[in-house]
Amino acid sequence: MMARAKSHYLCTECGGSTPKWAGQCPQCERWNTLVETVVEPAAAGRHRGLVEAQAVQRLDSVPLETVRRLPTGSDEFDRVLGGGLVTGSVVLIGGDPGIGKSTLLLQTLAHVCGESSALYVSGEESVGQIALRARRLGLGELALPVLAEIELERICHEIERSRPTVVVIDSIQTMVSTQLQSAPGSVAQVRECAAQLTRVAKQLGIALVMIGHVTKEGTLAGPRVLEHIVDTVLYFEGEQHSTYRMVRAFKNRFGAVNELGVFAMTDRGLRAVSNPSAIFLSQRGRRVAGSCVLVSLEGSRPLLVEVQALVDTAHVPNPRRLSVGLEGNRLAMLLAVLHRHAGIACYDQDVFVNVVGGVRISEPAADLAVLLAIVSSLRDRALPEQLAVFGEVGLAGEIRPAPRGQERLREAGKLGFPRMLIPQANAPKRPLEGLEPLAVESIDQALSVAWS
């Protein structure tokens, strides 16, 4: 009689293991994330070579080498990566289905093929389907090696044989190792395939780009270890019905974090947007109540976006608080500060806040713009047309400074916003030509100065 295969339960969120099923993962405390998995026998030499033996060295004796970067052919993509693809690095890209991940990487490989070698590995599409998409993008004459394969061992063998400069894996959830009995996309398969591909990329000095599926919550599917072992984690943002796509860096060992690249989806693929502030403000017409221009900072780039608010009388006992592109909990906090320190109550009003263009703003420097837009809608009184705003609002009603205020001021001045409502701590020490900064210290002072 054959021995019954042993099984344990792995968490799809954190990768934790437990011998018995439970409704809640004991490691990350998430609910309904434990999946039964067969215990894999330890294969001899399976993890051999993951980390080669290295001698102990002192930091002052290590020679400094210039990191070689490969341009992708898109200035916006290079900005997010920190200047281009780094040889020997591993990049993970996630995003909603159909948002443009495969399109962007196919265009990138089309540029790389002109100067270096590349390999496109697809586990979701056939070679014919990739060729049809390349012709649609105007890349019909592209001499790009394509491998339609999901078996990890064959993929690693082809990479070691051809030794390309850049490799794209589309996607990591479709890859499967024959040394494991788990199904493709399981926690064990994703972790093993990512580790083996990372080992090959580090040893051969290959720039490896992996596409990762995301869950309905917008996070990358699979254990969090997948994001820990890679060098760079990028996310596609944007609405499906919108023309514009944003690529944001959440982790980057070779560049700035939270860097943002803006693209426009066309019939010829993704095109870089060199001046996204002008694009986001292009549809802003006449002065209307509830609209305020925010000078945000995404990575190293100042970005001007329009914040809109709508305040209406609530017809239910519990007024609604809804924010799109901003954190919902912070909106409730700002309304409390507005009531306590400015005497403006919204407890019987529905409040809706939206960032135009599908941009997601996470920095607290958007607080002042949100409050001004809310007050403008509540009073039905538009803000001055050439006024831009930034500043963090504290619980005591004070206006706190925002980082890199001088760059924000200059960017607003270039786009035709000479008047700036800013925190007192960000006031320039010397006058700036063509700019009129209005420095304030509290929320009540900001409300009085804004319409003065």
Buried (B, 14 or more C-beta within 10 A) or exposed (E): EEEEEEEBBBBBBBBBBBEEEEEEBEBBEBEEBBBEBBEBEEEEEBEEEEEEEEEEEEEEEEEEEEEEBBBBBBEBBBBBBBBBBBBBBBBBBBBBEEBBBBBBBBBBBBBBBEEBBBBBBBBBBEEEEBBEBBEEBEBEEBEBBBBBBBBBEEBBEBBEEEEBBBBBBBBBBBBBBEBBBBEBBBBBBBBBBBBBBBBBBBEBEBBBBBBBBBEEEEBBBBBBBBBEBBBBBBBBBBEEEEBBBBBBBBBBEBBBBBBBBBBBBEEEBBEBBEEBBEBBBEEBEEEEBBBBBBBBBBBBBBBBBBBBBBBEEBEEEEBEBEBBBBBEEBBEEBBEBBEBBBEBEBEEBBBBBBBBBBBBBEBBBBBBBBBBBBBBBBBEEBBEEBBBBBBBBBEEBBBBBBEEBEBBBBBBBBBEBBBBBBBBEBBBEEEBEEBEBBBBBBBBBBBEEBBE
